[in-house]
Amino acid sequence: METIPTEFSGVRAVTKANIYFDGRVVSHSLFFPDSSKKTLGIIYPGKFHFNTDQAEKMEIVAGQCEVIVDGEQSLSAYGQGQTFVVPGKSGFTIEVKSGICEYICSFL
């Protein structure tokens, strides 16, 4: 199991939230000195589909979710401290059944 970061230093944070699905998924963008980007977000209960332009690594900070990546046959469960990767020009469906799922999304 990977170690999920608990904080980031030396970043530029965008205060305007990225709001999806009528506020059921909310994130904020972080930009790093090396020009990389991450988002920190929360997902309320529901089932949501996202398309990816570039590859993404999703790190689950807290809560639980179930995910199926476009083109895959099986659903996978993820909880605190676990990660999954979604290829670029693809997508994934994520479902939170209860509580709130907190995540870090890194754009690869």
Jmol script that loads the backbone (N, CA, C; Angstrom):
load data "model"
ATOM      1  N   MET A   1       0.836  -1.172   0.000  1.00  0.00           N
ATOM      2  CA  MET A   1       0.000   0.000   0.000  1.00  0.00           C
ATOM      3  C   MET A   1       0.888   1.245   0.000  1.00  0.00           C
ATOM      4  N   GLU A   2       0.567   2.196  -0.871  1.00  0.00           N
ATOM      5  CA  GLU A   2       1.330   3.438  -0.950  1.00  0.00           C
ATOM      6  C   GLU A   2       1.014   4.346   0.225  1.00  0.00           C
ATOM      7  N   THR A   3       1.940   5.240   0.517  1.00  0.00           N
ATOM      8  CA  THR A   3       1.686   6.257   1.523  1.00  0.00           C
ATOM      9  C   THR A   3       1.047   7.452   0.832  1.00  0.00           C
ATOM     10  N   ILE A   4      -0.142   7.807   1.269  1.00  0.00           N
ATOM     11  CA  ILE A   4      -0.865   8.933   0.691  1.00  0.00           C
ATOM     12  C   ILE A   4      -0.372  10.204   1.370  1.00  0.00           C
ATOM     13  N   PRO A   5      -0.031  11.238   0.601  1.00  0.00           N
ATOM     14  CA  PRO A   5       0.428  12.487   1.220  1.00  0.00           C
ATOM     15  C   PRO A   5      -0.628  13.085   2.151  1.00  0.00           C
ATOM     16  N   THR A   6      -0.171  13.708   3.234  1.00  0.00           N
ATOM     17  CA  THR A   6      -1.083  14.389   4.152  1.00  0.00           C
ATOM     18  C   THR A   6      -1.064  15.897   3.950  1.00  0.00           C
ATOM     19  N   GLU A   7      -0.057  16.399   3.228  1.00  0.00           N
ATOM     20  CA  GLU A   7      -0.005  17.821   2.913  1.00  0.00           C
ATOM     21  C   GLU A   7       0.956  18.048   1.756  1.00  0.00           C
ATOM     22  N   PHE A   8       0.803  19.198   1.107  1.00  0.00           N
ATOM     23  CA  PHE A   8       1.693  19.610   0.021  1.00  0.00           C
ATOM     24  C   PHE A   8       2.230  20.998   0.355  1.00  0.00           C
ATOM     25  N   SER A   9       3.522  21.207   0.153  1.00  0.00           N
ATOM     26  CA  SER A   9       4.145  22.507   0.392  1.00  0.00           C
ATOM     27  C   SER A   9       4.536  23.141  -0.934  1.00  0.00           C
ATOM     28  N   GLY A  10       4.613  24.468  -0.939  1.00  0.00           N
ATOM     29  CA  GLY A  10       5.129  25.180  -2.103  1.00  0.00           C
ATOM     30  C   GLY A  10       4.254  25.089  -3.330  1.00  0.00           C
ATOM     31  N   VAL A  11       2.935  25.048  -3.156  1.00  0.00           N
ATOM     32  CA  VAL A  11       2.029  24.937  -4.294  1.00  0.00           C
ATOM     33  C   VAL A  11       1.223  26.216  -4.459  1.00  0.00           C
ATOM     34  N   ARG A  12       0.657  26.372  -5.642  1.00  0.00           N
ATOM     35  CA  ARG A  12      -0.306  27.434  -5.908  1.00  0.00           C
ATOM     36  C   ARG A  12      -1.674  26.777  -5.928  1.00  0.00           C
ATOM     37  N   ALA A  13      -2.585  27.247  -5.082  1.00  0.00           N
ATOM     38  CA  ALA A  13      -3.925  26.675  -4.977  1.00  0.00           C
ATOM     39  C   ALA A  13      -4.937  27.618  -5.620  1.00  0.00           C
ATOM     40  N   VAL A  14      -5.838  27.058  -6.397  1.00  0.00           N
ATOM     41  CA  VAL A  14      -6.913  27.828  -7.016  1.00  0.00           C
ATOM     42  C   VAL A  14      -8.107  27.807  -6.069  1.00  0.00           C
ATOM     43  N   THR A  15      -8.597  28.980  -5.702  1.00  0.00           N
ATOM     44  CA  THR A  15      -9.679  29.045  -4.725  1.00  0.00           C
ATOM     45  C   THR A  15     -11.039  28.697  -5.309  1.00  0.00           C
ATOM     46  N   LYS A  16     -11.246  28.895  -6.596  1.00  0.00           N
ATOM     47  CA  LYS A  16     -12.519  28.550  -7.237  1.00  0.00           C
ATOM     48  C   LYS A  16     -12.588  27.037  -7.381  1.00  0.00           C
ATOM     49  N   ALA A  17     -13.648  26.458  -6.849  1.00  0.00           N
ATOM     50  CA  ALA A  17     -13.815  25.001  -6.877  1.00  0.00           C
ATOM     51  C   ALA A  17     -14.217  24.508  -8.264  1.00  0.00           C
ATOM     52  N   ASN A  18     -13.823  23.276  -8.557  1.00  0.00           N
ATOM     53  CA  ASN A  18     -14.323  22.536  -9.717  1.00  0.00           C
ATOM     54  C   ASN A  18     -15.535  21.772  -9.196  1.00  0.00           C
ATOM     55  N   ILE A  19     -16.717  22.080  -9.704  1.00  0.00           N
ATOM     56  CA  ILE A  19     -17.950  21.488  -9.183  1.00  0.00           C
ATOM     57  C   ILE A  19     -18.603  20.652 -10.278  1.00  0.00           C
ATOM     58  N   TYR A  20     -18.882  19.388  -9.963  1.00  0.00           N
ATOM     59  CA  TYR A  20     -19.473  18.452 -10.913  1.00  0.00           C
ATOM     60  C   TYR A  20     -20.733  17.840 -10.314  1.00  0.00           C
ATOM     61  N   PHE A  21     -21.621  17.396 -11.178  1.00  0.00           N
ATOM     62  CA  PHE A  21     -22.809  16.641 -10.771  1.00  0.00           C
ATOM     63  C   PHE A  21     -23.589  17.358  -9.662  1.00  0.00           C
ATOM     64  N   ASP A  22     -23.933  18.617  -9.938  1.00  0.00           N
ATOM     65  CA  ASP A  22     -24.742  19.414  -9.000  1.00  0.00           C
ATOM     66  C   ASP A  22     -24.143  19.457  -7.601  1.00  0.00           C
ATOM     67  N   GLY A  23     -22.823  19.534  -7.525  1.00  0.00           N
ATOM     68  CA  GLY A  23     -22.148  19.655  -6.239  1.00  0.00           C
ATOM     69  C   GLY A  23     -21.876  18.351  -5.531  1.00  0.00           C
ATOM     70  N   ARG A  24     -22.131  17.220  -6.185  1.00  0.00           N
ATOM     71  CA  ARG A  24     -21.889  15.911  -5.559  1.00  0.00           C
ATOM     72  C   ARG A  24     -20.411  15.516  -5.609  1.00  0.00           C
ATOM     73  N   VAL A  25     -19.645  16.176  -6.505  1.00  0.00           N
ATOM     74  CA  VAL A  25     -18.201  15.990  -6.587  1.00  0.00           C
ATOM     75  C   VAL A  25     -17.589  17.390  -6.657  1.00  0.00           C
ATOM     76  N   VAL A  26     -16.663  17.677  -5.744  1.00  0.00           N
ATOM     77  CA  VAL A  26     -16.059  19.008  -5.662  1.00  0.00           C
ATOM     78  C   VAL A  26     -14.555  18.843  -5.470  1.00  0.00           C
ATOM     79  N   SER A  27     -13.774  19.621  -6.224  1.00  0.00           N
ATOM     80  CA  SER A  27     -12.321  19.564  -6.055  1.00  0.00           C
ATOM     81  C   SER A  27     -11.715  20.958  -6.209  1.00  0.00           C
ATOM     82  N   HIS A  28     -10.465  21.076  -5.773  1.00  0.00           N
ATOM     83  CA  HIS A  28      -9.674  22.297  -5.948  1.00  0.00           C
ATOM     84  C   HIS A  28      -8.358  21.912  -6.607  1.00  0.00           C
ATOM     85  N   SER A  29      -7.892  22.761  -7.514  1.00  0.00           N
ATOM     86  CA  SER A  29      -6.658  22.496  -8.257  1.00  0.00           C
ATOM     87  C   SER A  29      -5.440  23.034  -7.524  1.00  0.00           C
ATOM     88  N   LEU A  30      -4.364  22.241  -7.561  1.00  0.00           N
ATOM     89  CA  LEU A  30      -3.067  22.629  -7.025  1.00  0.00           C
ATOM     90  C   LEU A  30      -2.044  22.569  -8.146  1.00  0.00           C
ATOM     91  N   PHE A  31      -1.205  23.591  -8.245  1.00  0.00           N
ATOM     92  CA  PHE A  31      -0.150  23.632  -9.246  1.00  0.00           C
ATOM     93  C   PHE A  31       1.189  23.673  -8.532  1.00  0.00           C
ATOM     94  N   PHE A  32       2.110  22.808  -8.968  1.00  0.00           N
ATOM     95  CA  PHE A  32       3.403  22.638  -8.332  1.00  0.00           C
ATOM     96  C   PHE A  32       4.489  23.371  -9.105  1.00  0.00           C
ATOM     97  N   PRO A  33       5.634  23.676  -8.444  1.00  0.00           N
ATOM     98  CA  PRO A  33       6.722  24.392  -9.116  1.00  0.00           C
ATOM     99  C   PRO A  33       7.224  23.709 -10.395  1.00  0.00           C
ATOM    100  N   ASP A  34       7.094  22.366 -10.471  1.00  0.00           N
ATOM    101  CA  ASP A  34       7.543  21.646 -11.673  1.00  0.00           C
ATOM    102  C   ASP A  34       6.478  21.640 -12.779  1.00  0.00           C
ATOM    103  N   SER A  35       5.415  22.440 -12.619  1.00  0.00           N
ATOM    104  CA  SER A  35       4.304  22.580 -13.573  1.00  0.00           C
ATOM    105  C   SER A  35       3.305  21.421 -13.526  1.00  0.00           C
ATOM    106  N   SER A  36       3.482  20.480 -12.617  1.00  0.00           N
ATOM    107  CA  SER A  36       2.501  19.404 -12.497  1.00  0.00           C
ATOM    108  C   SER A  36       1.257  19.923 -11.785  1.00  0.00           C
ATOM    109  N   LYS A  37       0.169  19.173 -11.951  1.00  0.00           N
ATOM    110  CA  LYS A  37      -1.127  19.568 -11.384  1.00  0.00           C
ATOM    111  C   LYS A  37      -1.745  18.387 -10.658  1.00  0.00           C
ATOM    112  N   LYS A  38      -2.398  18.687  -9.546  1.00  0.00           N
ATOM    113  CA  LYS A  38      -3.197  17.720  -8.809  1.00  0.00           C
ATOM    114  C   LYS A  38      -4.497  18.409  -8.425  1.00  0.00           C
ATOM    115  N   THR A  39      -5.511  17.594  -8.144  1.00  0.00           N
ATOM    116  CA  THR A  39      -6.713  18.135  -7.540  1.00  0.00           C
ATOM    117  C   THR A  39      -6.968  17.389  -6.238  1.00  0.00           C
ATOM    118  N   LEU A  40      -7.501  18.123  -5.269  1.00  0.00           N
ATOM    119  CA  LEU A  40      -7.932  17.546  -3.994  1.00  0.00           C
ATOM    120  C   LEU A  40      -9.441  17.645  -3.981  1.00  0.00           C
ATOM    121  N   GLY A  41     -10.120  16.531  -3.716  1.00  0.00           N
ATOM    122  CA  GLY A  41     -11.564  16.596  -3.810  1.00  0.00           C
ATOM    123  C   GLY A  41     -12.298  15.660  -2.890  1.00  0.00           C
ATOM    124  N   ILE A  42     -13.623  15.839  -2.915  1.00  0.00           N
ATOM    125  CA  ILE A  42     -14.532  14.978  -2.172  1.00  0.00           C
ATOM    126  C   ILE A  42     -15.658  14.526  -3.102  1.00  0.00           C
ATOM    127  N   ILE A  43     -16.141  13.327  -2.826  1.00  0.00           N
ATOM    128  CA  ILE A  43     -17.257  12.757  -3.587  1.00  0.00           C
ATOM    129  C   ILE A  43     -18.319  12.330  -2.581  1.00  0.00           C
ATOM    130  N   TYR A  44     -19.508  12.872  -2.750  1.00  0.00           N
ATOM    131  CA  TYR A  44     -20.653  12.490  -1.920  1.00  0.00           C
ATOM    132  C   TYR A  44     -21.269  11.209  -2.493  1.00  0.00           C
ATOM    133  N   PRO A  45     -22.149  10.558  -1.752  1.00  0.00           N
ATOM    134  CA  PRO A  45     -22.763   9.332  -2.264  1.00  0.00           C
ATOM    135  C   PRO A  45     -23.423   9.527  -3.632  1.00  0.00           C
ATOM    136  N   GLY A  46     -23.197   8.556  -4.491  1.00  0.00           N
ATOM    137  CA  GLY A  46     -23.742   8.557  -5.837  1.00  0.00           C
ATOM    138  C   GLY A  46     -22.819   7.811  -6.771  1.00  0.00           C
ATOM    139  N   LYS A  47     -23.223   7.743  -8.023  1.00  0.00           N
ATOM    140  CA  LYS A  47     -22.456   7.047  -9.055  1.00  0.00           C
ATOM    141  C   LYS A  47     -22.194   8.047 -10.170  1.00  0.00           C
ATOM    142  N   PHE A  48     -20.908   8.225 -10.540  1.00  0.00           N
ATOM    143  CA  PHE A  48     -20.505   9.284 -11.455  1.00  0.00           C
ATOM    144  C   PHE A  48     -19.506   8.765 -12.481  1.00  0.00           C
ATOM    145  N   HIS A  49     -19.629   9.241 -13.704  1.00  0.00           N
ATOM    146  CA  HIS A  49     -18.680   8.859 -14.758  1.00  0.00           C
ATOM    147  C   HIS A  49     -17.848  10.069 -15.148  1.00  0.00           C
ATOM    148  N   PHE A  50     -16.532   9.851 -15.251  1.00  0.00           N
ATOM    149  CA  PHE A  50     -15.597  10.888 -15.670  1.00  0.00           C
ATOM    150  C   PHE A  50     -14.817  10.405 -16.874  1.00  0.00           C
ATOM    151  N   ASN A  51     -14.592  11.287 -17.825  1.00  0.00           N
ATOM    152  CA  ASN A  51     -13.702  11.021 -18.952  1.00  0.00           C
ATOM    153  C   ASN A  51     -12.333  11.593 -18.609  1.00  0.00           C
ATOM    154  N   THR A  52     -11.284  10.969 -19.130  1.00  0.00           N
ATOM    155  CA  THR A  52      -9.931  11.450 -18.892  1.00  0.00           C
ATOM    156  C   THR A  52      -9.321  11.911 -20.205  1.00  0.00           C
ATOM    157  N   ASP A  53      -8.664  13.042 -20.157  1.00  0.00           N
ATOM    158  CA  ASP A  53      -7.909  13.514 -21.309  1.00  0.00           C
ATOM    159  C   ASP A  53      -6.500  12.927 -21.231  1.00  0.00           C
ATOM    160  N   GLN A  54      -5.875  13.099 -20.065  1.00  0.00           N
ATOM    161  CA  GLN A  54      -4.571  12.489 -19.836  1.00  0.00           C
ATOM    162  C   GLN A  54      -4.723  11.450 -18.725  1.00  0.00           C
ATOM    163  N   ALA A  55      -3.712  10.625 -18.566  1.00  0.00           N
ATOM    164  CA  ALA A  55      -3.758   9.591 -17.532  1.00  0.00           C
ATOM    165  C   ALA A  55      -3.871  10.245 -16.157  1.00  0.00           C
ATOM    166  N   GLU A  56      -4.578   9.562 -15.251  1.00  0.00           N
ATOM    167  CA  GLU A  56      -4.789  10.078 -13.900  1.00  0.00           C
ATOM    168  C   GLU A  56      -4.511   8.989 -12.874  1.00  0.00           C
ATOM    169  N   LYS A  57      -3.905   9.400 -11.778  1.00  0.00           N
ATOM    170  CA  LYS A  57      -3.715   8.517 -10.629  1.00  0.00           C
ATOM    171  C   LYS A  57      -4.610   9.049  -9.516  1.00  0.00           C
ATOM    172  N   MET A  58      -5.506   8.208  -9.037  1.00  0.00           N
ATOM    173  CA  MET A  58      -6.423   8.580  -7.962  1.00  0.00           C
ATOM    174  C   MET A  58      -5.962   7.916  -6.663  1.00  0.00           C
ATOM    175  N   GLU A  59      -5.716   8.729  -5.643  1.00  0.00           N
ATOM    176  CA  GLU A  59      -5.316   8.254  -4.329  1.00  0.00           C
ATOM    177  C   GLU A  59      -6.472   8.518  -3.366  1.00  0.00           C
ATOM    178  N   ILE A  60      -6.926   7.504  -2.685  1.00  0.00           N
ATOM    179  CA  ILE A  60      -8.043   7.650  -1.771  1.00  0.00           C
ATOM    180  C   ILE A  60      -7.495   8.049  -0.396  1.00  0.00           C
ATOM    181  N   VAL A  61      -7.873   9.248   0.042  1.00  0.00           N
ATOM    182  CA  VAL A  61      -7.411   9.801   1.312  1.00  0.00           C
ATOM    183  C   VAL A  61      -8.269   9.286   2.458  1.00  0.00           C
ATOM    184  N   ALA A  62      -9.582   9.223   2.246  1.00  0.00           N
ATOM    185  CA  ALA A  62     -10.509   8.759   3.277  1.00  0.00           C
ATOM    186  C   ALA A  62     -11.787   8.277   2.600  1.00  0.00           C
ATOM    187  N   GLY A  63     -12.503   7.391   3.267  1.00  0.00           N
ATOM    188  CA  GLY A  63     -13.748   6.870   2.724  1.00  0.00           C
ATOM    189  C   GLY A  63     -13.518   5.671   1.828  1.00  0.00           C
ATOM    190  N   GLN A  64     -14.594   5.278   1.142  1.00  0.00           N
ATOM    191  CA  GLN A  64     -14.528   4.118   0.260  1.00  0.00           C
ATOM    192  C   GLN A  64     -15.287   4.394  -1.029  1.00  0.00           C
ATOM    193  N   CYS A  65     -14.867   3.692  -2.077  1.00  0.00           N
ATOM    194  CA  CYS A  65     -15.540   3.819  -3.370  1.00  0.00           C
ATOM    195  C   CYS A  65     -15.373   2.521  -4.151  1.00  0.00           C
ATOM    196  N   GLU A  66     -16.195   2.381  -5.173  1.00  0.00           N
ATOM    197  CA  GLU A  66     -16.049   1.288  -6.133  1.00  0.00           C
ATOM    198  C   GLU A  66     -15.848   1.917  -7.494  1.00  0.00           C
ATOM    199  N   VAL A  67     -14.947   1.332  -8.272  1.00  0.00           N
ATOM    200  CA  VAL A  67     -14.544   1.924  -9.543  1.00  0.00           C
ATOM    201  C   VAL A  67     -14.499   0.866 -10.621  1.00  0.00           C
ATOM    202  N   ILE A  68     -14.936   1.265 -11.810  1.00  0.00           N
ATOM    203  CA  ILE A  68     -14.688   0.457 -12.999  1.00  0.00           C
ATOM    204  C   ILE A  68     -14.128   1.391 -14.066  1.00  0.00           C
ATOM    205  N   VAL A  69     -12.948   1.029 -14.549  1.00  0.00           N
ATOM    206  CA  VAL A  69     -12.284   1.809 -15.591  1.00  0.00           C
ATOM    207  C   VAL A  69     -12.870   1.392 -16.933  1.00  0.00           C
ATOM    208  N   ASP A  70     -13.134   2.359 -17.802  1.00  0.00           N
ATOM    209  CA  ASP A  70     -13.680   2.060 -19.129  1.00  0.00           C
ATOM    210  C   ASP A  70     -12.875   0.952 -19.791  1.00  0.00           C
ATOM    211  N   GLY A  71     -13.556  -0.019 -20.360  1.00  0.00           N
ATOM    212  CA  GLY A  71     -12.916  -1.128 -21.060  1.00  0.00           C
ATOM    213  C   GLY A  71     -12.570  -2.308 -20.175  1.00  0.00           C
ATOM    214  N   GLU A  72     -12.662  -2.153 -18.867  1.00  0.00           N
ATOM    215  CA  GLU A  72     -12.387  -3.269 -17.963  1.00  0.00           C
ATOM    216  C   GLU A  72     -13.687  -3.984 -17.624  1.00  0.00           C
ATOM    217  N   GLN A  73     -13.583  -5.213 -17.209  1.00  0.00           N
ATOM    218  CA  GLN A  73     -14.750  -6.032 -16.924  1.00  0.00           C
ATOM    219  C   GLN A  73     -15.142  -6.036 -15.453  1.00  0.00           C
ATOM    220  N   SER A  74     -14.173  -5.794 -14.572  1.00  0.00           N
ATOM    221  CA  SER A  74     -14.462  -5.972 -13.150  1.00  0.00           C
ATOM    222  C   SER A  74     -14.473  -4.650 -12.387  1.00  0.00           C
ATOM    223  N   LEU A  75     -15.327  -4.626 -11.401  1.00  0.00           N
ATOM    224  CA  LEU A  75     -15.464  -3.519 -10.475  1.00  0.00           C
ATOM    225  C   LEU A  75     -14.459  -3.741  -9.347  1.00  0.00           C
ATOM    226  N   SER A  76     -13.775  -2.675  -8.924  1.00  0.00           N
ATOM    227  CA  SER A  76     -12.802  -2.794  -7.834  1.00  0.00           C
ATOM    228  C   SER A  76     -13.166  -1.833  -6.716  1.00  0.00           C
ATOM    229  N   ALA A  77     -12.965  -2.278  -5.481  1.00  0.00           N
ATOM    230  CA  ALA A  77     -13.231  -1.445  -4.308  1.00  0.00           C
ATOM    231  C   ALA A  77     -11.924  -0.828  -3.824  1.00  0.00           C
ATOM    232  N   TYR A  78     -11.992   0.437  -3.404  1.00  0.00           N
ATOM    233  CA  TYR A  78     -10.823   1.152  -2.905  1.00  0.00           C
ATOM    234  C   TYR A  78     -11.193   1.875  -1.623  1.00  0.00           C
ATOM    235  N   GLY A  79     -10.236   1.910  -0.703  1.00  0.00           N
ATOM    236  CA  GLY A  79     -10.427   2.610   0.555  1.00  0.00           C
ATOM    237  C   GLY A  79      -9.204   3.433   0.886  1.00  0.00           C
ATOM    238  N   GLN A  80      -9.209   3.988   2.067  1.00  0.00           N
ATOM    239  CA  GLN A  80      -8.129   4.861   2.517  1.00  0.00           C
ATOM    240  C   GLN A  80      -6.768   4.228   2.278  1.00  0.00           C
ATOM    241  N   GLY A  81      -5.884   4.998   1.648  1.00  0.00           N
ATOM    242  CA  GLY A  81      -4.523   4.542   1.395  1.00  0.00           C
ATOM    243  C   GLY A  81      -4.334   3.769   0.101  1.00  0.00           C
ATOM    244  N   GLN A  82      -5.396   3.550  -0.652  1.00  0.00           N
ATOM    245  CA  GLN A  82      -5.282   2.794  -1.902  1.00  0.00           C
ATOM    246  C   GLN A  82      -5.342   3.732  -3.109  1.00  0.00           C
ATOM    247  N   THR A  83      -4.815   3.250  -4.227  1.00  0.00           N
ATOM    248  CA  THR A  83      -4.765   4.056  -5.449  1.00  0.00           C
ATOM    249  C   THR A  83      -5.216   3.247  -6.659  1.00  0.00           C
ATOM    250  N   PHE A  84      -5.628   3.968  -7.694  1.00  0.00           N
ATOM    251  CA  PHE A  84      -5.863   3.348  -8.995  1.00  0.00           C
ATOM    252  C   PHE A  84      -5.481   4.341 -10.078  1.00  0.00           C
ATOM    253  N   VAL A  85      -5.165   3.809 -11.263  1.00  0.00           N
ATOM    254  CA  VAL A  85      -4.730   4.632 -12.390  1.00  0.00           C
ATOM    255  C   VAL A  85      -5.712   4.443 -13.534  1.00  0.00           C
ATOM    256  N   VAL A  86      -6.022   5.544 -14.194  1.00  0.00           N
ATOM    257  CA  VAL A  86      -6.919   5.530 -15.346  1.00  0.00           C
ATOM    258  C   VAL A  86      -6.120   6.024 -16.549  1.00  0.00           C
ATOM    259  N   PRO A  87      -6.120   5.295 -17.658  1.00  0.00           N
ATOM    260  CA  PRO A  87      -5.378   5.733 -18.840  1.00  0.00           C
ATOM    261  C   PRO A  87      -5.930   7.045 -19.406  1.00  0.00           C
ATOM    262  N   GLY A  88      -5.085   7.726 -20.155  1.00  0.00           N
ATOM    263  CA  GLY A  88      -5.529   8.918 -20.863  1.00  0.00           C
ATOM    264  C   GLY A  88      -6.504   8.543 -21.972  1.00  0.00           C
ATOM    265  N   LYS A  89      -7.328   9.510 -22.379  1.00  0.00           N
ATOM    266  CA  LYS A  89      -8.333   9.297 -23.438  1.00  0.00           C
ATOM    267  C   LYS A  89      -9.221   8.102 -23.107  1.00  0.00           C
ATOM    268  N   SER A  90      -9.589   8.001 -21.840  1.00  0.00           N
ATOM    269  CA  SER A  90     -10.409   6.901 -21.350  1.00  0.00           C
ATOM    270  C   SER A  90     -11.461   7.477 -20.414  1.00  0.00           C
ATOM    271  N   GLY A  91     -11.784   6.725 -19.369  1.00  0.00           N
ATOM    272  CA  GLY A  91     -12.740   7.196 -18.382  1.00  0.00           C
ATOM    273  C   GLY A  91     -12.939   6.162 -17.307  1.00  0.00           C
ATOM    274  N   PHE A  92     -13.741   6.540 -16.308  1.00  0.00           N
ATOM    275  CA  PHE A  92     -14.048   5.617 -15.225  1.00  0.00           C
ATOM    276  C   PHE A  92     -15.362   6.013 -14.582  1.00  0.00           C
ATOM    277  N   THR A  93     -16.007   5.021 -13.994  1.00  0.00           N
ATOM    278  CA  THR A  93     -17.208   5.250 -13.205  1.00  0.00           C
ATOM    279  C   THR A  93     -16.843   4.977 -11.758  1.00  0.00           C
ATOM    280  N   ILE A  94     -17.177   5.927 -10.893  1.00  0.00           N
ATOM    281  CA  ILE A  94     -16.870   5.801  -9.475  1.00  0.00           C
ATOM    282  C   ILE A  94     -18.171   5.901  -8.693  1.00  0.00           C
ATOM    283  N   GLU A  95     -18.324   5.009  -7.706  1.00  0.00           N
ATOM    284  CA  GLU A  95     -19.527   5.024  -6.890  1.00  0.00           C
ATOM    285  C   GLU A  95     -19.145   5.068  -5.414  1.00  0.00           C
ATOM    286  N   VAL A  96     -19.768   5.994  -4.711  1.00  0.00           N
ATOM    287  CA  VAL A  96     -19.644   6.092  -3.259  1.00  0.00           C
ATOM    288  C   VAL A  96     -21.014   5.727  -2.707  1.00  0.00           C
ATOM    289  N   LYS A  97     -21.059   4.684  -1.911  1.00  0.00           N
ATOM    290  CA  LYS A  97     -22.349   4.195  -1.414  1.00  0.00           C
ATOM    291  C   LYS A  97     -22.800   4.899  -0.145  1.00  0.00           C
ATOM    292  N   SER A  98     -21.855   5.327   0.676  1.00  0.00           N
ATOM    293  CA  SER A  98     -22.213   6.054   1.897  1.00  0.00           C
ATOM    294  C   SER A  98     -21.019   6.886   2.353  1.00  0.00           C
ATOM    295  N   GLY A  99     -21.298   7.904   3.140  1.00  0.00           N
ATOM    296  CA  GLY A  99     -20.236   8.770   3.637  1.00  0.00           C
ATOM    297  C   GLY A  99     -19.666   9.637   2.528  1.00  0.00           C
ATOM    298  N   ILE A 100     -18.452  10.065   2.724  1.00  0.00           N
ATOM    299  CA  ILE A 100     -17.752  10.915   1.758  1.00  0.00           C
ATOM    300  C   ILE A 100     -16.422  10.257   1.426  1.00  0.00           C
ATOM    301  N   CYS A 101     -16.070  10.250   0.161  1.00  0.00           N
ATOM    302  CA  CYS A 101     -14.779   9.754  -0.289  1.00  0.00           C
ATOM    303  C   CYS A 101     -13.904  10.973  -0.600  1.00  0.00           C
ATOM    304  N   GLU A 102     -12.737  11.038   0.019  1.00  0.00           N
ATOM    305  CA  GLU A 102     -11.783  12.122  -0.232  1.00  0.00           C
ATOM    306  C   GLU A 102     -10.652  11.572  -1.094  1.00  0.00           C
ATOM    307  N   TYR A 103     -10.188  12.379  -2.045  1.00  0.00           N
ATOM    308  CA  TYR A 103      -9.170  11.886  -2.969  1.00  0.00           C
ATOM    309  C   TYR A 103      -8.176  12.954  -3.378  1.00  0.00           C
ATOM    310  N   ILE A 104      -7.031  12.469  -3.887  1.00  0.00           N
ATOM    311  CA  ILE A 104      -6.042  13.281  -4.579  1.00  0.00           C
ATOM    312  C   ILE A 104      -5.965  12.723  -5.993  1.00  0.00           C
ATOM    313  N   CYS A 105      -6.135  13.577  -6.984  1.00  0.00           N
ATOM    314  CA  CYS A 105      -5.994  13.161  -8.383  1.00  0.00           C
ATOM    315  C   CYS A 105      -4.730  13.795  -8.945  1.00  0.00           C
ATOM    316  N   SER A 106      -3.799  12.960  -9.393  1.00  0.00           N
ATOM    317  CA  SER A 106      -2.579  13.437 -10.042  1.00  0.00           C
ATOM    318  C   SER A 106      -2.714  13.221 -11.534  1.00  0.00           C
ATOM    319  N   PHE A 107      -2.382  14.232 -12.301  1.00  0.00           N
ATOM    320  CA  PHE A 107      -2.437  14.142 -13.757  1.00  0.00           C
ATOM    321  C   PHE A 107      -1.067  13.722 -14.246  1.00  0.00           C
ATOM    322  N   LEU A 108      -1.004  12.537 -14.868  1.00  0.00           N
ATOM    323  CA  LEU A 108       0.280  11.923 -15.245  1.00  0.00           C
ATOM    324  C   LEU A 108       0.719  12.319 -16.641  1.00  0.00           C
TER     325      LEU A 108
END
end "model"
wireframe off; spacefill off
backbone 0.3
color backbone group
